[in-house]
Amino acid sequence: MKYTVKIADKRYEVEIDNIYARPVVVHVDGERFEVMPENGIRLDEKKESVETSPVMEKSISGAKPLPAASPTSNPSPSGKTLTSPLPGTVTEIFVKKGDKVEAGQVILIIEAMKMKNSIRSVRTGVVAGVLVSAGQTVAHKQALVEFAE
């Protein structure tokens, strides 16, 4: 998706590769950035910090702010469960019980509308259990993986 964003009277050409992938890859005036909406801002490839401004969308009457990005997964209040950010079919699972995972690591793939969506861990920890299997259809916010304390 390509957008023209105006921030403080300056225009930027912004291209978002896949809004559902984590991290979200964004090109601003040709410079590549990776953003993790769940955890705030991630450093780009050059390891420099990135300042954000509200994302703008094109509209007939001009640009307007979009609502804040929601996380790809909605962990339970205890933070022990990774839930599905969208309905679809689990096609691949990359972890098993007892595996140590890092925040941002791809845990599994969910296919929805012929698009493969990488579901990433929102925390570092140990997998206590995988609650789905390859080929299984999952609902939005359905528990996928449980983490140990």
C-alpha positions in Angstrom: 0.0 0.0 0.0 1.4 3.4 -0.9 0.5 6.6 0.9 1.5 10.2 0.8 1.8 11.5 4.4 1.9 15.1 5.4 3.6 15.8 8.8 4.3 19.4 9.8 4.0 20.7 6.3 6.4 18.1 4.9 5.2 15.3 2.5 6.6 11.8 2.7 6.1 8.9 0.3 5.3 5.9 2.5 4.9 2.2 1.4 3.8 -0.5 3.7 4.7 -4.0 2.5 2.3 -6.1 4.6 0.4 -4.5 7.5 -0.3 -7.9 9.1 3.4 -9.1 9.1 5.5 -8.6 12.2 7.6 -6.6 12.2 5.7 -4.2 9.8 8.1 -3.2 7.0 7.7 0.4 6.0 9.6 2.4 3.4 9.6 6.2 4.0 11.1 8.1 1.1 13.1 5.0 0.1 14.5 4.3 3.6 13.4 0.9 5.1 12.1 0.7 8.7 10.8 -2.2 10.7 8.1 -1.4 13.3 6.7 -3.7 16.0 3.3 -2.1 17.0 2.9 -4.5 19.9 6.1 -3.4 21.5 6.5 0.1 20.3 9.2 1.0 17.8 11.9 -1.4 16.7 15.2 -0.2 15.4 15.7 -0.1 11.7 18.4 -2.0 9.8 20.9 0.8 10.5 20.2 0.5 14.3 19.1 4.1 14.6 16.0 4.9 16.5 12.9 6.0 14.6 10.5 8.7 15.7 6.8 8.1 14.7 4.0 10.4 13.9 0.3 9.5 13.3 -0.1 7.5 10.1 -2.3 9.3 7.6 -4.5 7.8 4.9 -5.6 9.3 1.6 -9.2 10.4 1.4 -11.2 12.6 -0.9 -11.3 15.4 1.6 -7.6 15.1 2.5 -5.5 13.2 4.9 -6.8 12.1 8.3 -5.2 10.2 11.2 -5.8 6.5 11.4 -6.6 4.8 14.7 -3.6 3.4 16.6 -2.4 0.1 15.3 -3.7 -2.9 17.3 -1.3 -5.7 18.2 -1.2 -8.8 15.9 -1.9 -10.9 18.9 -3.8 -10.2 22.1 -2.0 -11.8 25.0 -4.1 -12.7 28.0 -3.8 -10.4 31.0 -1.2 -12.7 32.4 0.8 -12.5 29.1 1.0 -16.3 29.0 -1.1 -16.8 25.8 -0.5 -15.8 22.2 -3.8 -15.4 20.4 -4.7 -15.3 16.7 -4.8 -11.8 15.2 -7.1 -13.0 12.4 -9.2 -16.0 11.4 -7.6 -18.4 9.0 -5.9 -21.8 8.7 -2.7 -22.7 10.4 -0.3 -23.9 7.7 3.0 -24.2 9.5 4.1 -24.4 13.1 7.8 -23.6 14.0 7.9 -24.3 17.7 7.0 -27.1 20.1 6.6 -27.5 23.9 9.8 -26.6 25.7 11.3 -24.4 22.9 12.8 -21.1 24.0 11.5 -18.2 21.8 12.5 -14.6 21.5 10.2 -11.6 21.0 9.6 -11.1 17.3 10.4 -14.7 16.4 8.0 -16.4 13.9 5.9 -18.9 15.8 3.5 -20.1 13.1 1.9 -19.2 9.8 -1.8 -18.5 9.4 -3.2 -18.4 5.8 -6.2 -16.1 5.3 -7.6 -15.1 1.9 -4.7 -16.8 0.1 -2.1 -14.7 2.1 0.4 -16.2 4.5 0.7 -14.2 7.7 3.7 -14.8 10.0 2.5 -14.8 13.6 5.4 -13.7 15.9 6.0 -14.0 19.6 5.3 -10.8 21.5 7.6 -12.0 24.4 10.7 -13.9 25.2 10.0 -17.1 27.0 9.6 -20.9 26.9 6.7 -22.6 25.1 4.5 -24.4 27.6 2.2 -25.8 24.9 1.1 -25.4 21.2 -2.7 -25.3 21.3 -3.3 -25.7 17.5 -2.1 -28.0 14.8 -1.2 -27.6 11.1 -4.3 -27.6 8.9 -6.6 -26.4 11.8 -8.9 -23.5 11.2 -8.6 -20.8 13.9 -10.9 -17.9 14.9 -9.9 -14.3 15.7 -8.4 -14.1 19.3 -8.3 -17.9 19.6 -5.4 -19.1 21.8 -2.5 -20.5 19.7 0.5 -20.9 22.0 0.9 -20.8 25.8 4.1 -19.7 27.5 5.6 -20.9 30.8 5.9 -18.3 33.5 
